[in-house]
Each structure stands twice: as C-alpha cells, then as structure tokens.
Amino acid sequence: MIDAVDRPGEEKFSPAKRIGAAMASYMLRHPDFYLFSPDETTSNKLDAVYEVSTRAWDLPQKDWDLPESANGRIIEMLSENTLFACMAGHLMNGEPAAMTSYEAFFTIIAAQVMQHIKFLQQSDEVSWRKDIPAANLLSTSTCWRQDHNGFTHQSPALISLLLANPSNKANCLFPIDDVAAEATFIYMMKSHNVVNLTTFNKTNQPRWIDSHIADAQFHDGGATVLDFVSDEDPDYIFAGVGDIVSCEAIAAIHLLQKDLPAKKFRFVNISALSYGAIGTTDRKLKQSEFDQLFTTNKPIIADFHGYPETLRSILGRYANRNRVRVHGFLERGSTTTPFEMLSLNEASRYHLALDVARLEKQDDLVAKYQKAIDDNRTYAHEHGVDKIS
C-alpha cells in the first residue's frame, strides 16, 4: 500500500515487477492459481513468482535451470495458442489464472479469445453455469519499448479487437504506473465472466499516484483528474491512456504552462476502457461524469497507447468529435530510440503541444516544437540515443 506520493513523477519503478510481486502474494494464498507464459516470465520481470512456485517440468534438470518441478504452477511454453487453451480449461474448472505475453504476440490468440468471449456470452444464458474466473491477459514488452526487437514486435491490435466487440465481455486496462499496476492486478483477480487485458511496460516508469487513487479508479468510471498537474476551469483537457503516453501528455502540459502561462490545463488519467465507453464492463463512465471531467466544450487532446481511431470512437460517444484530437500508434518505426518512436508516431509531448500551439495560432511555438522534434531525430540518428529524456 502506497499511502502518498510526495513528488509525483520524480521516482521510477517497474510496473511489471510490482505486478510480479502482487502475483506471488496471490499465489501463496490461492494454491489453485496458475501462470501461463510463453517462456518470458523472467524477461517480462514477473519472476517474483519463482519465489513461491516453480516452473512445471518433468524432465532432467541442468544446473542453470530455473526452479522446476513436476507440480510447478508456472507453465512456460513457446506456444501462445496452447497456453491460452490450457488456461481456458483451467478457468472452466473455476480456478484462477493469468497469461502473459509480449504485446505483439497476443494477437496470435485473437481468434481463441473471441471464442472464449462467445462461450462467456452463452454461459450467461445457462442457469446452472457458475461464475468463471476472468481470463486475465498481462500484455507487456509493448510497441513503445521495442528498442531492440523492432517493427515485428510492435502491435497493440488486440486492444482494438476487444474494444470493438459488442458483447461487453472485455476490459482493456491501462495502469499509469506501478501503484496502479498492482491495483489493476487485484481488480483482475476479483473479476469473473470477462476477459481482462492489462497493458503495461516492464521498464521503470515514473510513479504518479497513490494506492487510494489507484483503487478508486475502478469505482469511479476509469477516469481521474490528477490535481498536481491540473488547473481549475481549464482551457484545454489532456488525457493519457497508458503509462508511457501519459508521461508524454503530462510533459506536454509542463511545456505549455511555461510557453502559454495565461492558459489553463487539466490532465485526466484514463485507466480503463470497455465497449463504447471509458470504464469497465461493470462501471462505465456516465455522460454527466464525463462532462465534469472533460467539460462540455473545451478541446480534448488525448495520447493513447493503441491505435488512435479506437479511442477516438469511444470519446466520440461522449463529445463532439471536433473537440477531440487523439494521438497514438500509427504503425511507424522499428528499431529506434524510445523518444524517436513516440515522435515517429506523432505521440510525443511536442506533437501534443503542437495541437495547442496551432489552435492558439502561435506560429513561433509551432516552429519551436517542430524544431525540437527535428533536432532529436537528427541527434538520435547520429548517436543512437535520444537528446530528450
């Protein structure tokens, strides 16, 4: 439990490691919990689970092997299809589980996930069917941090697929930091009769919120104003959906507060999306709540972990689309630096700030922000690292 964050954004922690620790604690209390992983438990920084269980293995062991035993509850196999099928059977026995994978390779099981959702829909119509633990998908090594693997490892497509499904049986969850990641894992393990896809990064990310805010997001419709970076009666609303892109949205506000001191800004953290709505399948954000958070007429500039049109379609149900500008993954980039990856997809802090500069008709700021983008690109290409941290 993190009761307070005194210096938001100044300390960095790994969301993946915090989920790993929360999972290990859950495994201790629930001996029927299994983790299914395509041989990536350690590289995805969830290896705290090895402190309480072992990898399932019934063949001769070598000195360098990870902890292994025939009764291990960590199932590792480089076949996403096999793992999801095994997890689905485990869930149908009423036993909890989670599956982790690199984000891009979760699309391998897309058809199976859709069939599982159909099964959940049909189960609702059968009176003797008991509740089924949620199919919990932990998506990491995301499109924004594939600095070495490149274009083949960059795809947030499963997010769009789940959010387009009208069954209302899928939650897409986006913890902003490690504290939110722990709260998200706890929520996942308590839920039933849904698919939960949680997207987070294993790299160290700034810590922004305390446990009280993180927990409340699941009861408040999945959206929260972060006061430390927000003004009363704002002229512009910024929204972040995902850890890395939220950092960029907050950084954009800091830029604009210096360059346009007469203007006021608000940052809204969106932690959950479901079919047609902000929030989860059991607690969607109401229109009146949206208007309170986003106002009824101010421009909205959002940075989204996935494909922009996916979020644009949801925001368009709450607000006139002319108010909304959404940035996100545009299928650009490959093996490049972290900030340049954001820049290539027009999701960097400078691209968000450019929206405001253009709306304000501040040509000098447009030139300033574009120069910053160009300067970093040149520097990154020459030195292999970003000029901008």
C-alpha positions, -999 to 999 in steps of 0.1 A, spaced: 0 0 0 14 34 -11 -4 60 11 10 91 -5 33 102 -34 50 134 -23 69 140 -55 48 128 -84 69 117 -114 103 120 -97 108 84 -87 107 55 -112 96 19 -106 88 -11 -129 50 -18 -132 59 -54 -142 79 -60 -111 51 -47 -89 26 -70 -107 50 -99 -103 52 -93 -65 14 -90 -63 10 -122 -83 35 -140 -60 14 -129 -30 -18 -141 -47 -2 -175 -55 7 -180 -18 -30 -175 -8 -45 -194 -38 -28 -228 -44 -51 -233 -75 -37 -202 -93 -16 -209 -124 5 -185 -146 8 -193 -183 38 -178 -200 55 -183 -234 89 -187 -218 91 -150 -209 83 -149 -172 118 -136 -163 123 -113 -193 89 -97 -185 101 -91 -149 74 -112 -133 100 -135 -119 89 -129 -82 65 -158 -88 96 -181 -87 99 -173 -50 66 -191 -43 63 -217 -70 83 -234 -97 81 -239 -134 63 -271 -144 89 -295 -157 92 -333 -156 124 -339 -175 161 -340 -163 173 -306 -150 205 -288 -156 224 -266 -131 215 -234 -149 177 -242 -150 152 -220 -132 134 -236 -102 115 -265 -117 93 -294 -105 66 -317 -117 40 -298 -96 50 -263 -106 23 -237 -112 43 -216 -138 35 -231 -172 61 -220 -198 58 -230 -234 66 -211 -266 31 -215 -280 5 -189 -271 -22 -210 -287 -15 -240 -264 -12 -218 -233 -45 -200 -238 -63 -233 -245 -48 -247 -212 -58 -216 -193 -93 -216 -206 -98 -252 -194 -83 -242 -160 -108 -213 -157 -137 -235 -166 -129 -256 -136 -134 -225 -115 -97 -219 -108 -80 -185 -113 -52 -179 -138 -33 -154 -158 -14 -154 -190 14 -131 -200 30 -124 -234 47 -98 -254 20 -74 -266 25 -81 -303 22 -118 -299 -11 -117 -280 -27 -112 -315 -17 -149 -321 -46 -159 -298 -71 -134 -311 -95 -160 -325 -93 -180 -293 -100 -150 -272 -131 -142 -293 -143 -178 -290 -139 -176 -252 -160 -144 -252 -187 -162 -271 -186 -190 -246 -190 -164 -218 -220 -149 -236 -236 -183 -239 -229 -192 -203 -249 -162 -192 -280 -179 -207 -274 -213 -188 -289 -212 -153 -267 -239 -139 -234 -223 -150 -213 -210 -121 -193 -178 -124 -160 -183 -143 -128 -165 -132 -117 -139 -156 -93 -147 -184 -65 -123 -174 -40 -113 -201 -9 -94 -190 5 -76 -220 40 -62 -217 71 -55 -239 48 -31 -258 50 -12 -291 65 18 -274 95 0 -259 108 -24 -286 141 -5 -290 159 -37 -300 133 -60 -315 118 -36 -339 87 -35 -361 77 -72 -358 73 -67 -320 51 -36 -323 13 -42 -324 -15 -31 -300 -41 -47 -322 -57 -69 -296 -68 -38 -277 -88 -26 -308 -103 -60 -314 -116 -64 -278 -130 -28 -276 -148 -34 -309 -166 -64 -296 -202 -55 -285 -205 -84 -261 -194 -61 -232 -172 -90 -220 -138 -73 -222 -119 -48 -202 -88 -31 -215 -68 -17 -185 -40 8 -186 -23 14 -153 -4 47 -153 24 35 -130 35 6 -107 10 15 -80 -19 15 -105 -5 -18 -119 -8 -35 -85 -44 -22 -81 -52 -34 -116 -39 -69 -109 -61 -71 -77 -91 -60 -97 -84 -86 -124 -82 -114 -99 -116 -104 -83 -135 -103 -116 -155 -130 -133 -171 -138 -167 -149 -113 -186 -116 -111 -205 -92 -86 -189 -63 -72 -210 -39 -52 -189 -12 -33 -208 19 -21 -190 57 -17 -196 85 -36 -178 108 -7 -180 110 17 -150 83 44 -153 75 74 -131 53 69 -101 24 94 -102 -4 82 -79 -10 66 -45 -29 34 -38 -61 53 -28 -64 69 -62 -54 37 -80 -81 17 -62 -108 44 -67 -104 44 -104 -122 11 -107 -152 25 -88 -152 60 -104 -156 50 -141 -120 46 -150 -110 83 -153 -95 106 -127 -82 142 -127 -46 143 -114 -46 175 -94 -8 180 -92 -7 188 -130 -42 204 -134 -58 238 -131 -93 249 -122 -115 260 -151 -91 247 -178 -88 259 -214 -75 226 -226 -80 190 -214 -52 165 -219 -59 127 -214 -34 98 -211 -44 62 -217 -13 41 -209 19 46 -188 43 59 -214 19 81 -233 6 96 -201 41 107 -193 41 125 -226 8 142 -220 20 154 -186 53 166 -202 33 185 -228 13 203 -201 45 213 -184 58 227 -218 27 247 -224 25 260 -188 59 277 -195 52 288 -230 15 299 -226 13 309 -189 -21 326 -194 -37 293 -204 -50 267 -180 -47 229 -185 -61 197 -170 -49 162 -171 -73 132 -170 -59 98 -165 -80 71 -182 -72 37 -167 -99 15 -182 -119 11 -215 -146 -12 -224 -171 -15 -253 -182 20 -263 -171 36 -230 -145 48 -206 -145 25 -176 -150 -12 -170 -178 -35 -181 -194 -32 -146 -187 5 -141 -188 27 -172 -183 64 -170 -216 83 -173 -221 112 -196 -226 136 -166 -193 124 -151 -175 128 -184 -188 164 -187 -175 171 -152 -140 158 -160 -136 169 -196 -160 200 -196 -187 203 -222 -169 225 -247 -131 227 -243 -106 209 -267 -96 174 -257 -61 162 -266 -55 126 -259 -25 103 -261 -34 66 -264 -13 35 -261 -30 19 -291 -45 29 -325 -59 65 -323 -92 56 -340 -100 31 -313 -100 58 -286 -115 84 -310 -146 63 -315 -151 60 -277 -146 97 -270 -169 104 -299 -197 88 -279 -192 114 -252 -182 146 -270 -184 162 -304 -156 148 -325 -145 183 -335 -133 188 -298 -112 157 -299 -77 151 -311 -62 117 -305 -26 106 -308 -14 70 -307 4 42 -325 4 47 -363 24 16 -373 55 36 -378 91 30 -366 112 0 -359 145 -5 -341 149 31 -328 152 51 -297 123 55 -272 115 91 -278 120 89 -315 95 60 -315 69 83 -300 79 111 -324 76 89 -355 40 81 -344 32 117 -336 26 108 -300 54 128 -283 49 157 -259 59 181 -287 32 167 -311 6 171 -284 18 206 -276 17 214 -313 -21 209 -312 -25 237 -287 0 260 -305 -19 256 -337 -53 262 -321 -38 293 -304 -23 304 -338 11 307 -321 34 303 -351 65 308 -330 56 279 -308 48 257 -338 83 264 -351 98 258 -317 82 225 -311 88 213 -346 125 222 -342 127 202 -310 113 172 -329 137 176 -358 167 182 -335 160 150 -316 156 130 -348 190 142 -361 207 135 -327 191 101 -323 202 90 -358 237 102 -352 242 90 -316 218 61 -312 202 77 -281 177 104 -275 186 140 -269 153 143 -249 149 122 -218 
